């Protein structure tokens, strides 16, 4: 038998690491504190499992604001194309959707978890459920195993830690891996929620709860400076805003909020495809068409029905005003609101609702080619516990798969 490899954490990075190490000839034990594997993986992509993205490496890296260059080595060893092939070989047919996002054809993330279980079973990975690790055991700065909270010791030649971050703690991501890292001398950067919904100060957003807007542009301003913007879909909630464009901008919003900036606002452009002049022309055409109607009944072709009363209220124009009486100044007010609907950040939602964790183990202390610690021989890190993070679209799961594959392969050697 080959090396004894111990993997802590049965999420996407841990399952990939365990399977790859076993496939490479190692004797692998996977310790999972939950009663089943892949709890968080099963809810990714709203339960549909956005596995990866088909963008080329340059575009892919643009979607990883957190230490992307560290990942070149891992992506070279296990690319997005290899991810698609890997799952198809395990019987998970995939499909490509808008923006290059790859999903299982079944639209079921649980099928991905089952494929991993099949992979681990094929290569005889020994899985221990309910195993809560307390600390990593060292001997002369070499990882030799772990001790569990129950007082059990597991010895090994190599230890791979893939315990995830602190987002969605109900799935088991409760952050103990960061403490183990600190205990063995690793630096852990500040941890923040990322890809998270935003609470808004303005009360009117509550009236729009459940409204989804497509093809809109959302801009983030911090202290009146444009920091970032995103195009796509968003949704209003009972507390504020969510959806893909909000999650994308949330990273910068969280950092600004954590830094004590309080003038943080979002500007929503409901009609980003039209210039101000085109928008004015469009409004004038609509107002000619509906000239005998009141304003509240003349916006059906311009705005979603739920949005109309709130929108008109924000313009300050009486909703019963006949369209043919609307002045040029009032029309300009409507255009301004269509392109700059302002919402002020109250606070980001809590880490319990974050899709991923921003921050983690300092990448300068990990070998990017192997995922082995530069401080402790035989100790490897994989997945969200490392200080790398990406936007939505399949990028974070690819990071987990690639770092897990790399750690597993090198730990077995």
Secondary structure, DSSP 8 states (H G I E B T S, - for coil): ---EEEEE--SHHHHHHHHHHHHTT-EEEEEESSSSS-TTGGGGGGGT-EEEE---HHHHHHT-TBTGGGGHHHHHHS-HHHHHHHHHHTT--EEEEGGGEEEETT--HHHHHHHHHHHHHHTT-EEEET--EEEEEEETTEEEEEEETTS-EEE-SEEEE----SSSGGGT--SHHHHHHHHTT--B---EEES--EEES-GGGGGGTT-EEEEEEEEEEETTEEEEEEEEEEEE-SSEEESHHHHHHHHHHHHHHHTT---EEEEEETTTTS-HHHHHHHHHHHHHHTTTSBGGGS-TTTS-HHHHHHHHHHHT--TTSBGGG--HHHHHHHHHHHH-EEEEEEEE--GGG-SEEE--B-GGGB-TTT-BBSSSBTEEE-GGGBS-B--SSSHHHHHHHHHHHHHHHHHH-
